[in-house]
Amino acid sequence: MSYSYLADSTYGKDNVKFLKVKKDKQNQKVHEIMEATVCVLLKGDFDVSYTEANNAPIVPTDTVKNTILILAKKYDTFPLEKFAARLALHFTSKYAHVSGLTVKITQDRWAKYNVDGKPAHHSFVHQGPEKKIICLDYDKKNGPSKYSLSTSIKDLTVLKSTNSMFYGYNVCDYTTLKPTNDRVLSTDVFATVDWCPKRLGCLNSISSGSKDEIFNHTYLTARDITLDTFAKENSPSVQATMYNMATAILKAAPQVAFVNYELPNKHYFLFDLKWFEGLENDNELFYPSPHPNGLIRCKVGRNQAKL
Ligand SMILES: O=c1[nH]c(=O)c2[nH]c(=O)[nH]c2[nH]1
């Protein structure tokens, strides 16, 4: 008996990057663009490659990269959820010994800007660190109706300079924080919707494009709800605000099973300038504290009776 055994494994290609230019059928100079970074990791009958140095089953990671690029050229990649479904079905049907895979795709945000009052045909401004991320996990023994798919908004940085409070919390001998009904609130939004396969449909229907509108609409709705709630609410806490955001998304998107938020509470501390001629500081000058930060996560589901 050998000393060790292979408990788990997966492999593939990470950081496969492409820029896809989608040309309007009527006017070839009117474009949409997508810049994406793809990671595909395969699972399956690969144990001997680890345990017996037998490379026979290995689909080289170079082939994985080529496949991602060829499918990105041949097929529509908008929206990415559809492209991920296509990749999943391709790898699991082409290779009998590939039992499943994970696909993660990160999309940059590029937006057309106005020229002479109209959106430019093919000129774009990069929108900064904010990304859209989709993750798909598929095991073919479960069939194409069972998978786990999520869509995220990552690094959407927001700040509000009033209408945020925090009081009424637990106070003990370790507490120094003062309650406030007016503070700065800032965070880098990381919001993830977990799709419900039963309500969305199987991978084949996603890959056919019949769910494109749901993906596009839900992404924009989740982003709008996040920004709207952040702006409109007089926030009692990060916890309460993120829960309200998640509930609103669940109400607006019936194909979503769970909404997850991960929000750092990026602290801004009021400078005390009283030492200088008794100078008052009425929430006007703050110190952006780089660390530490609060970190608050939640996963919100739908009560069964409510759709
Ligand atoms: O919204 C907040 N939630 C907390 O849990 C917390 N803790 C803290 O020190 N400040 C805040 N703010």
The ligand as an ORCA input file, in Angstrom:
! r2SCAN-3c Opt
* xyz 0 1
  O     -22.497     49.564     10.290
  C     -21.692     49.182     11.163
  N     -21.744     47.887     11.587
  C     -20.904     47.405     12.546
  O     -20.975     46.204     12.907
  C     -19.958     48.294     13.088
  N     -18.985     48.166     14.030
  C     -18.362     49.368     14.138
  O     -17.379     49.608     14.916
  N     -18.935     50.277     13.280
  C     -19.924     49.635     12.626
  N     -20.788     50.040     11.664
*
